[in-house]
Amino acid sequence: MKSKTKKSAKKYPLLQYIKERNREAEDTIRMYAALETHIKELRALREVGAKETLDRCRAGTILESIVQLFWDKTDLPLTLPYWFGLGVLGGILTQAGKQILYGDQAIDPNLWVLILAESGMGKTWTLNRIKKLTDGGVLLNQAGYRTKPALIHDLVQYPEMSRSVLCVDEMAQTIKLFRKETGADLKEALLMSYDGYLASTTKKDGRVEVPDIALSILATTVLSTFARSITDEDTMDGFLQRFLMVKANDTERNMKNWPYLITESDTAGIQQQFREWRDRIAEIGTFTLTASAHNLWTTWYQKHFSADLESYYKRYLWSTLKLAAIFHTLGPTVDGQIDTDDMGYAIRALDNSLESLYDIMDRHLNFSRAEQQVQTIRGHLERYPDRTSREILQSLKLSKGELVTALKILRDRGQVTEGVYHRLVK
């Protein structure tokens, strides 16, 4: 007799799902629409290619040296060493206790980065290679946790791990684990850690707390697996929003006729750069923003983002600040004063992540379907402005939840009036 299999999770139409969730879910679909205009503008300004990744590095810096090494010695997408390099540098700064002062807040420069690439594109190999390039200067945690108690145990037993770089291989599998009871606890722990505090209560250990936690996360996953296994709930619940998502494009580089041959003579200079960089950052107490850098930062955000995108707005705002601090340490003068050049490099890095995010949402997570549905409803309202919600539902074969969510999105964009919105959702 065949064994019974668990029924698959109920699949909600995307807009219906958003209606049943929270503000973060609504922000996600609005973020897709907001990105469309920004990415079109961005792509109109420059060419896409591997050379652009090198241009996003500061000339003569350790980050440029890392990316150049991979350009010269491999055919791997340069997105990999660029973002792994930034994540490692941010992790080292965090481990050294460096913070960014902004108002009355002290912000750690740790990053959460998720790189999506197809199998065989050298994700793990690249990370391990960069670890060697740091000459032992970064604390990587590659334990591969599956439960909250296991994570907390290590953080309590080894306090230095609370500021380590947590490496997560195959993030899609980890997200699938989150749907199980034990995995849900692990997800909760990681979300708590994002906000700088972690606690747990068990019968065995009682109350256990990990204060002042600042994990960096460098996660990878196979793009095709990610797209197949991620549900609407996974994209909407706020966990993935906390990551800078970057797609490593396999067409970015041409295949070359050599194995990945990186020798000690190739890396000795970069290891020396790391040692010199660590000496430079030792002199920094805290990072602060110059007035001009603050103006550039806020002006850019006001142009491309809306405060209505609250969950995304805040997280990307802080990520840009963290990136600016990292790029400051790569600048000609390292005094802790983040200037416009530092912020400019940070914005270019974030644009790279936003472009990847839009591409992932559009091509792989089918957010275009939801946006098309929103526009269909908008067009219907323009053609038939006096129709009731019941008539719209019958004509377009929608659920009430889909209609309400679409109307809320259109109202927030200023594409339907408050009067129309309230008439149709009552």
Buried (B, 14 or more C-beta within 10 A) or exposed (E): EEEEEEEEEEEBBBBBBBBEBEEBBBBBBBBBBBBBEBBEEBEEEEEEBBEBBBEBBBEEBBBBBBBBBBBEBBBBBBBBBBBBBBBBBBBBBBBBEBBBBBEEEEBBBBBBBBBBBBEEBBBEEBBBBBBEBBBEBBBBBBEEBBBBBBBBBBBBEEEEBBBBBBBBBBBBBBBBBBEEEEBEBBBBBBBBBBEBEBEBEEEEEEEBEBEEBBBBBBBBBBBBBBBEBBBBBBBBBBBBBBBBBBBBBBEBBEEEEEEBEBEEEEBEEBBEBBEEBBEBBEEBEEBBBBEEBBEBBEEBBEEBBBEBBBBBBEBBBBBBBBBBBBBBBBBEEBEBBBBBBBBBBBBBBBBBBBBBBBBBBBEBBBBEEBBEBBBEBBEBBEEEEEBEBEEBBEEBEBBEBBBBBBBBBBBBBEBBEEEBBEBBBE
